[in-house]
Amino acid sequence: MLCEEEVGNALYEADPGLSLEVTRHPGVLLLYTNIDLWRAFKRLKSFEYGFVERIVPLQSVVGPNEENIIKAVDGLLKNLEEKSLCIKVRLRGIRGLSKNLWISIARRLKQLGFSVNSSSAKCIYVEGVGEVIGVSVLRNGEDKVRKDILSIG
C-alpha cells in the first residue's frame, strides 16, 4: 500500500521502532510510535504526500462506548481557551454511532458553555476504527495534508 510507504518514510528516521497497522477499512492505517505525539504529527505534516490525505493524532484513545468518549472529550477541554468548537466524527465499522455521538458531544459542549460552529478555529476530532476510538482537539482542517491542485489555463 502506497500510504504505508509514504507514512513510514516520513517517520522511520525519527522512530525506527514505529509500527503500522493496516485496518480492514481501505486507506485507513493506525500508526504506533515511541516518539512524542506532537513531534510525530509535526514531522508527518511536514512531508509531501501523493496518497496520504489526512493524519489525525489521537490524544486520547478509548473503546467504542459513548460515555467514555464523552469523558475523553471532557478531559481535552479542561485547558482550552476557545469557547467555539466544531465537531468532526468519523467512525468506521460501528453502524449508527456517528450521528448520535455528534449530538451527544454537541449537547455536552453546550452544557460546558461552548458553542458549536463548523467554521470554528478549533475542532474536536473523533476518529474510530472498529474498537479503537481516538479523540483530539486540533485546528479546524489541520488533519488535511494534501493541497488542492490549482489549474491555470
N, C-alpha and C positions, 0 to 999 in steps of 0.2 A: 504494500500500500504506500502510495507516494506521500501521504500526510505523515505517516510514521517516520519515514526517512527525513522529511523536512524538519519535523519537531526534534527528532533525535540529533540531527546535525546542528540544530540551534543550541541544544543544551548539553550535549555529550561532553564537550570540552570542560564545562564548568562542573559537571557531575557524571563521571564515567559509570557510576552505580545506578543511574536512573533506570526505571523500568516503564515500559509502555504496555498497557492492556488494551487489546483490540476488543471492543464490545460487539454484541450481536446487532447493534444498530449501525448501519452503514455510515462511514465517515466520522464516527464518534470514538474517540480514544480517551482513556484515563492515563494520565502521566503521574508517576510517583517519583519524587526527587528528594534527595537528602539536603539540598541547599534551601536557604530561606525562601519562603513563598514569593515575596515581593521581588527578591533578586532574580528568581527564576522567571517570574512574569515579565519583568523589565527586559531580561535577556531575550525571552521568547518574542516579545513585541518588537524588539529591535531588528529582527531578521526579516528579510524579504521572502515571501512565500508565493508559490504558484498554485497550491492546492488548499492550504490551510485557510479557513475563513474566520474562525472565531477561537479565542482562547479565554477561558474563564478560570481564574484561580479560585479554589474552594477554601474559603476562610474557616468554615465550619462544616463538618460532614456528619450527617445523621441518617437514620433509616427512614423509610417511607411512611412516617407517622406524622400526621398533621400537627399534633401537639408539640412534638419535638422540633419540627421545622419552625413553628412559631416561636418556640423558646430560642432557637438559633438566631432567628431574626432579631428578637429582643436583645440578645447578647451583643449583636453587632451595632445596635442603635445607641448604646449607652453613651459613647463619647462623640456622637455625630452632631455637628452644629447645624447642618441643613435641616429645615423643617418641611421641605417639599421633596418628595421622592417619587420616582417611577418604579414600577414593579414589572419584572420580566420572569416568567415562569416557563421553563421548558423541561417537561418530564417525559421520558421515553420509557415505554414498557409498563406504564401504570395508567390504565384507562380511567378517564373521568376525574382524576385528581387535580389536574392543572387549573381548570376553571374554579373549582371550589376552593383550592388553595389560594389562588389570586384574590378571591373575595375575602377569605379569612385574613390574609395578610393586610389587605386594604382596611378592613374593619379594625384590626389591631393597631395599625398606624394611626388611624383617626382617634382611637382611644388614647393613644400616647401623645396626641397633639400635632401629629404630622398631617400634611395634605398629600394627596396622591395626584400626580400630574405626569403624563407621558413625556413632557418636554423638560422635566426637572434635570438639574445638573448631575445629581447623584441618583443611582438606581440600585434597587435590591434585585440581585440575580439569584434565582433558584434553578439549579440545573440538576436533572436527575437521569440516572441510567440504572434501570432496574431497582435494586435495593440500595444503591448509593445515591444519596441526595446531598448536594452541596449548596451552601448559601454564602453569598458575598455581597459586599457593598462596593460598587465601582462608580467611576464617572459614567454617565449615560453614553453608551456606544463604545466604551473602552474595550469591550470584548472583541470588536472587529479588528482584523489585521489586514485584510485585503483592501486596496484602494480602488475606487471606481476608475474605470478606464475612460479617458477622455478621447473623443473622436474629433479631429479637426479636419474639416473638408472644405 
